[in-house]
């Protein structure tokens, strides 16, 4: 079997079927994720250890292969000619090689095309501060972030620097100058790239993912010194995000971090992608805009009260996740069952639907 050709065929199938992911694992057919559902490619053979290994090695450059053999896993981006781009994680499971390949659309969709709340346009007009996109893996954080940065790119003459591992969306330069730095290629490590970022004259900084207290500290310092900073976190809500950031630091630093966060945080968008009744997926969002009440709660370490502020500040553009889910159910875009599945408080969601 020509594994290079087989890999190319699988990647083209993923792109043609508009799947979000392709999974390669021993003992299973190659499997696509379409609208959140895993669908095995029944016409393809069930992968043996040898087939999985050959497909994995067809993805890797000699340098990447060396890292993978040593580290047992590796993240990287892969371009299939000019047809499609993938973010890939190659790993071991039960001693066998496996891969998860995320399709990155060639065209960056706009905020409106993604059906995101219009208030998100406001984040593209900021001159400084800290904006976070949060939610589970695979629920649109990177795509929303790309839409925000691309809108800035088409409207403003700024220097945008991204630090990513790996680079996902590739931006075409327009009014802004965009420097995209990939860890492992453009900088030896995430920390080294972040340490030098303020010396590269940025106006806007995008940190692909905040992984630890060092990346969080860099983001806070950059926002504090007059830059606009965007990043992502794997948290479920604005309140949980605030706690996660502060709790990343030792106890003796937490008071200072809470003060920095209160001073710099502009907003948090928590996103879920939910299967539509008519096919495809739609975002449901919780949106927190940092007002004086939120700032006080962050300083006083009372993040658990932020949900109440969001609920009572909807005239300022804030949105609760349940309100977003309710609107989608009322418009018959998503089912009640799916809404309850993604709600953090299903009983409250049912009460909201009865009242409205």
N, C-alpha and C positions, 0 to 999 in steps of 0.2 A: 504493500500500500504506500502511495505517495502521501506522507503525513503533512507535508507543507500544503499540498493541494486540498487535502481533507480539512485541514484547519481553515483554509481560505473559504471553502464551501460552507463550513459551519458558521463562520463570522458573517458571511454574506446572507445566509439564512436568517441569522439573528437580526441583521439590519433590515432585511426585506419584510420580516414578520413584525417589525416595530416592537421587538421584545426589549425589555429593560436589561435583562441579564441572560448569560449563557453559563450553565454549570457543567463541568466535566468531572466525573467521579467514577471510580472503579465499581463495576457491578450494576451500573445504571446506563440507560440510553443518555446521550447528550440531552440536556434539558433546558428549555427556555422558560423565562418568567415573563408572562404577558399579562398586563393589567393586574399585577400582583399575584397571579396564579402560576404555579409550576406546571409546565406541559412537556412531557418526554417526547423527543423526536423518535417515534416508533419505527420509522424507516431506517434509522441509523442503528448499527450494531451496539449491543451492550458492551461497554468498555472493559477490556481486560487490563491487568496491570501494565502490560507491555504497550498497549495502545495509548493508555493515559500518559505514560512516560514519554512516548514519542510525540504526542500532541503538545504536552507541556514544553518539551525541549524545542519544538518547532516555534514556540513563542519567544524563546529566550535568546539574547545575544550571548556570546561566549563569556563576557564579563558578568552578565546577570546569572548565567548558569553557575558560575563560580560562587557567587554570593548565595544563591539558592541552595547549593550543595552544602555550604558551610552553615548557613543560618536556618535551613529547613523551610523558609518562607521568604517571599519577596513581593513588594508592591511596585508596579510600574505602569506606564501608559504604552499603548501599542496602536500604531496607525496602519490600517489596511489600505495601502496605496492612498488614493484621495477619496476613497469611498466611505470609510467609517473609522471611528477612533474608539478605543476601549480603555477603561481603567481596569487593571487586572491584579488579582491577588492569587499567587500560586503557593500552595501549601501541601502539607502531608496530612493524611487522615488514615488511621489504622495501618500506618506503615506504607501506604500507597500515595502516589502523587495525585493531586487534584487542583482544579482551578475554578475561580469565579470571575467572570468577565462582565463588566458593566458597560453597556453601550452609551457612548457620549454623543448626543446628536451633533451633527456638523454645524447646524444653524442654532445660534443662541436665540431662544424665544424671548419675547418681550414680557414685561410684568402682566400686561393685559392678555396676551396670548396664553399665559399660564393660568389665567382666571384667578389671579391673586387679588386681595383687597386693594382698592385704589390708594389707601393710606401709605402703602409701601413706596409709592412714588416719592413721598416726602423724604425718605431716607437718601434719595439720590441728590437732594438739594442741600444737604448738610455740609458745613465746612470743617467741623471737627466733632469728636466724640467717638463712642464705642457702640457698635450695633452687632447683635448676635442672632444668628439663625440656628435654631435648635430643633431637635426631634430625633426619632429613631433613624437608624441607617436605612438608606434607600427610600426616604420620604421627601426628597426634593430640595434639601438644603443647598447643595452645590448648584443646582439649576436656578434656584431663586437668587442666590448670590451672583451668579453669572449674569442674570437679567438685570440686576441692580447696577453692577459694574458696567455693563454694556450701555445702559441708558446714560450713565455718567460719561462714558467714552464718546457718545454721540452728541453730548450737550456741553461739556466743559473742557477747558484746556488745562488739565491737571496731569501730574506724574503719578501713575498708579503702579505700585509694586506688589506682586503676589509672591508668596512663598508656599509652594505646594509639594505634596509627596504622594502621587506624581501630579504633574499638570493635567487638568481635566479639560475644561473648555479652552480653546485657543482663540484669543481676541484679535480681531483685525484692527489695526490702529486707525483711529478717526481723528477727533479733535484732541483727545488725550494721548500722552505717550505712555505705553504700557510695557513694563518690564516683568516678564513672567519667569520666576526662578524655580527650577526643579531640584529638590534635594537629591543628592547623589550624582547629579549631572552638572548643575550650575553652582552647587555649594556642597561641601563634604557632609554637612549635617544640618538638621533643622535649627539647632541652637546657634550654630555659626552664622547661618543666613539671617536669623533674627537679630543677633548681636550687632551685625553690621548694617542693618536696614536703615537706621536713622541717619547714617552717613551717606546715603544714596539720594538725598534730596527728594523724599516722597511727599506728596500731598495726601495720597490715599494709600492705605496698606491693607492688603487682604491676606490673612493667615488661614491657610486651608483648613486647619483643625487645631484647636488648642488642646495639646496633649498632656500638659503638666504645668507645674507652677511657674517654670521659666518662661514658657510661651505666654501664659496669662500675664505675668509681670511685665513682659515686653509690650504686650498689647495695651495694658493700662498706662504704662509710661508714655507710649507713643500717643495715646489719646489725650493724656494729660498735657503733653507738650505741643498741642495744637494740630494734631493730625486726625484724619477721619479713618477709623479702623473697623474693618469687618472681619468676623470669624464665625466658626461653627463649633457646636458642642453637642454631644449625645446626651441631652437631658430632655425631660418630658414637658416642662412648663417653665414660665418665667421665674416663678418662686424657687423651683428646684435649681434653676440655672444660677441664681444669686447665691444660694447655699453652696452649690458645688464649687463655685469660684472661690468663695471665702474659705471653705473647708479644705481647699487644696494647699493652704499655707499652714505653717506651724502656729500654735495658739498665740504665741507672743506677737505674731505679725498680723493676726486676723483683724484687729481693730483698724490698723492702718489701711489694709486692703479694702475693708468695708467703706472707709472714707474715700479712697481713690475711686472705687466702683460707683459710689453714690455721686461723685463729682463728674464722672466721665460717661457712664452708661446712658445712652439716648433711647434705646429700645431693644426689645427682644421679640422675635417672631418665632413661634413654635408651630411647626407644620406637620400635617399628616396627609398622605395621599390615599384617597379612598376610592374604591371601585365604583364607577358610575353604573346606573341601571342600564343605560344604553351602550355600555362599553367604554373603555378608556378609564382614566382616573382623574379625580379633581382634588384640589387642596382644601383642607379645612385648617383654619389658622387661629391660634391665640396670639393677640398682639398687645404688648405692653409698651406704652410710651412713658418714659421716666418723667413724672411731674414731681412737685415738691413733696406730696404725700409718699410717693414711692421712694424718693431720696431719703426721707426721714426713716422709713421702715428698713432700708438697706443699712443706714448708719447704726440704727438701734438693734440690728440683727433680728428683725421680726419679719423675715421673708414670707412666713406662713400667712401673713395678713395681706400680701400683694394681690391674691385672687379677688379679695373683696374690693380693693381699689379698682381693679380692672372692671369688675362688674358694675361699679357705680360711676365709672368715668367713660362710658361709651360715647358720650357727646364729644369727647376729646379725640375720638378715633380709636380708642381701645376696643378690643374684641375678645370675648371669652371663647374658648374652644367649643363649649356647649352651644353658644349662640350661633357660631359659624356652622356647626353640625345641624342645628335646628333649621337654619335658612336653607341648607342643601336638601334636607328631608322635605320641607314645605314646598320647595320647587320641584319635588319629585326627581331630583338628580341622583340621590343615593337612597338606599333602603334604610328603614329604621333599624333593622338588625345590624347593618354595617356601622351606622352612626353609634349605636350602643357599644359596639365592639371597640371603637376608638375613643369613646368618651372616658374621661377620668372620673366622671360622676354620672353614671347612666340614670339613676333615679331622678336627679335634678333635671337631666335632659328630658325625661318623660313629662315632668311637671311643666317645663318650659313649652313643650309641644302642646300640652293640653290648654295652657293659657293663651297660646298664640294661634 
